[in-house]
Every structure is written in structure tokens, then in C-alpha cells.
């Protein structure tokens, strides 16, 4: 059996600031799935919403949807403008990730009810 070792969620901003991009995606997964403080995880992603690297933008867009899906909560006043901006990205993977996150928030998942908010 292979065991995957996810980086601790608090490492996410360090990886982004140091441009350790191969570690960003696992750290985002770790923050979205296992960080008990969903507001902290959301804040870390929002800090990098204007980052110029498409991989970081994708990480922000998809990570926000994961927080909503796995925690059943998200601060729509903060997240909505960011996701709409990323959805308009010229980079297809970023736009798709943002669109998927919006769908996750609007429709809810099988575990959590949908948020009552227009995008």
C-alpha cells in the first residue's frame, strides 16, 4: 500500500511565496480537505487570487470550491468577485476551475446544501 503524505495546510502560503509550485496543489488539497478552520484556508487562497502564475490562479479557483464542498461554508461576499474574475480568465483551465467552483457553491454537493446566492 502506498501512503500519500500531504503537506500541512499552513505551508500553502509559504509554497506560493517561494514559488514552490509543484507543492502548491497538494498543499491546497490539504488545506481544503483537512484544515478545520475553513476561514483560514479561504483567506490563504484569497491572498493569492491576483497572482500572475496560472497554476496559482487555478489553485485558488479550485480550492475555493473544495472548501465550500467539504466544509459546507464559504464567505460569498469575499469569494464571489474573485471567482467571477477568474471565470473570465483567458486561461481555459483557470476559467473552468472557477466555473466548477461556482457550480459547486450554487448547486451544493451531495453532502452540503447549496448556498442561496446569485453569481
C-alpha positions in Angstrom: 0.0 0.0 0.0 1.3 3.4 -1.0 0.7 6.1 1.5 0.4 9.7 0.3 1.8 12.3 2.7 0.0 15.7 2.2 1.8 18.8 3.3 0.4 20.6 6.3 -2.1 23.2 5.3 -0.2 26.0 6.9 2.6 25.5 4.4 0.4 26.6 1.5 1.3 30.4 1.6 5.0 29.5 2.0 5.0 27.3 -1.1 3.3 30.1 -3.1 5.6 32.8 -1.9 8.7 30.7 -2.5 7.4 29.7 -6.0 7.5 26.1 -5.0 4.6 25.5 -7.4 4.8 21.6 -7.5 3.9 21.7 -3.8 1.1 24.2 -4.2 -1.6 21.8 -5.4 -1.1 19.2 -2.7 -1.0 21.9 -0.1 -4.3 23.4 -1.4 -5.8 19.9 -1.2 -4.6 19.6 2.3 -6.0 23.0 3.3 -9.4 22.4 1.6 -9.9 18.9 2.9 -8.3 18.8 6.4 -7.9 22.3 7.7 -10.5 22.7 10.5 -10.5 26.5 10.2 -12.2 26.9 6.7 -11.9 30.7 7.1 -8.2 30.5 7.4 -7.9 28.2 4.4 -10.1 30.6 2.4 -8.0 33.5 3.5 -4.8 31.8 2.3 -6.3 31.2 -1.1 -7.7 34.7 -1.4 -4.3 36.2 -0.6 -3.0 34.8 -3.9 -6.1 35.5 -6.1 -4.2 38.1 -8.1 -1.0 36.0 -8.5 0.3 36.1 -12.1 1.0 32.3 -12.3 -1.8 30.3 -13.9 -1.2 27.3 -11.7 -1.7 29.5 -8.6 -4.8 31.0 -10.1 -6.1 27.5 -10.8 -5.3 26.5 -7.3 -7.3 29.5 -5.9 -10.3 28.9 -8.2 -10.5 25.1 -7.5 -9.6 25.4 -3.8 -12.4 27.8 -3.0 -14.9 25.2 -4.5 -13.3 22.5 -2.4 -13.7 24.5 0.8 -17.4 25.0 0.0 -17.9 21.3 -0.8 -16.1 19.8 2.1 -16.9 22.4 4.8 -20.3 23.4 3.6 -19.4 27.0 4.2 -17.8 29.9 2.3 -17.8 33.6 2.7 -19.7 34.6 -0.5 -19.1 38.3 -0.1 -15.4 37.7 -0.4 -15.3 34.7 -2.8 -17.9 35.8 -5.4 -16.0 38.6 -7.0 -12.8 36.5 -7.1 -14.5 33.6 -8.7 -16.2 35.8 -11.3 -12.9 37.4 -12.2 -11.2 34.0 -12.5 -14.1 32.7 -14.6 -13.4 35.4 -17.1 -9.7 34.4 -17.4 -8.3 33.8 -20.8 -6.6 30.7 -19.5 -9.1 27.8 -20.1 -8.0 25.7 -17.1 -8.4 28.7 -14.7 -11.8 29.7 -16.2 -13.1 26.1 -16.0 -11.9 25.7 -12.3 -13.7 28.9 -11.4 -16.8 27.8 -13.2 -16.8 24.5 -11.4 -16.4 26.1 -8.1 -19.3 28.4 -8.8 -21.4 25.4 -9.7 -20.3 23.7 -6.5 -21.4 26.6 -4.4 -24.7 27.2 -6.3 -25.7 23.6 -6.6 -24.2 22.2 -3.4 -22.7 18.8 -3.2 -24.3 15.5 -2.2 -23.1 16.4 1.4 -24.0 20.0 1.8 -26.9 22.2 0.7 -26.4 24.9 -2.0 -25.8 28.4 -1.0 -28.6 30.9 -1.7 -26.7 33.4 -3.8 -26.6 34.5 -7.4 -23.4 34.6 -9.4 
